Amino acid sequence: MTDKHGIKAENTHSGYTMLYGEYKDEDKPYILTVSAADRMTVEIEYSETIGYEGRYTIKNTDDYARYRTISNSLKKIDRNRVILSLGQPLESSYEYILIIDSQAKDLVGNTSEDIRGDEFYFMGTDLAPVKVPDLDEEEDRLAAGAVKAALEARAGAVRNKIEKAVEAIREVRDEISNVKDMPDVEDARAWLTGDKLSFSPIYAAHHKEPRILALKSHANGASYRFAEADTVVYGRFARPGGKKEEKAASLEIMKGTGDIKITRGKYDAVITFKVKISKGKAVAEKLFKVNIPATGNVTVEAL
């Protein structure tokens, strides 16, 4: 027995060779991006190759849209990309939410860090799906076996060219989208200062449980969304069923409204959160800190 370089193994034990594994994969996959490849296809990009795709719900953020919930099914798993086929078309004028119903798994069975109920926002598109030509009818007209074999080879070459063209189109589209939308995202980020964040009239800054209202989209179309920036547990961010110190202050992003609920603790605290700013494929972030006294007004500052 030799290794990869052709060097023979030396037995240090009588009658047998001992082998040692160098690495055990315990890393959990997690979602990097969610995007619309075309109006009938959504791609979920994970941090590593996926073995089981998971289950998802896709909803329109606009309650008055024609299609409020978009049905979906697995189209294929392409290494680290889970590609979903949609039952209803997306539209570029709407923003959508992908909600995890069951977690994906990598090739060794590690479940994803993203848990049931986690949400990922993405913009729709009007891009039509690319259709691969159907060569079955042409094949049926060919009688000779040699011609059939030649046709199969030709079909494989055509499919290969189409797949490469689709990939090139997707890369160009993403690049164009970033170049076009990034200035708007940067303008929206610069506009966002601490004084632009407002508290609920009912749950005001002096309330026992103040709430910071979700931001409306910027005038240029860029959208804002609150996200966690600190540890989910131990007095930072709270989730339903999550572990949290009873006497410590915490933040919770409210599902449905997107508002931030602030729970005061026994002692003064400072907790950081971030605002995700996006338009098309272009994304940026901005950090804010919440000053949470045990009593008195809660304040927010940009970092």
Sequence and secondary structure as in RCSB ss.txt:
>XXXX:A:sequence
MTDKHGIKAENTHSGYTMLYGEYKDEDKPYILTVSAADRMTVEIEYSETIGYEGRYTIKNTDDYARYRTISNSLK
KIDRNRVILSLGQPLESSYEYILIIDSQAKDLVGNTSEDIRGDEFYFMGTDLAPVKVPDLDEEEDRLAAGAVKAA
LEARAGAVRNKIEKAVEAIREVRDEISNVKDMPDVEDARAWLTGDKLSFSPIYAAHHKEPRILALKSHANGASYR
FAEADTVVYGRFARPGGKKEEKAASLEIMKGTGDIKITRGKYDAVITFKVKISKGKAVAEKLFKVNIPATGNVTV
EAL
>XXXX:A:secstr
 B TTS B   SBTTB              EEEEEEEETTEEEEEESS EEE  EEEEEES TTSS SEE EEEE
EEETTEEEEEESS   TT EEEEEEEE  EETT  B SS TT EEEEE            HHHHHT  SHHHHHH
HHHHHHHHHHHHHHHHHHHHHHHHHHHHHHHHHHHHHHHHH  GGG  B SSS TTSSS EE      TTS EEE
EEE S SSSSSB  TT    TTS EEEE TTT  EEEE  SS EEEEEEEEEEETTEEEEEEEEEEE SSS  EE
EE 
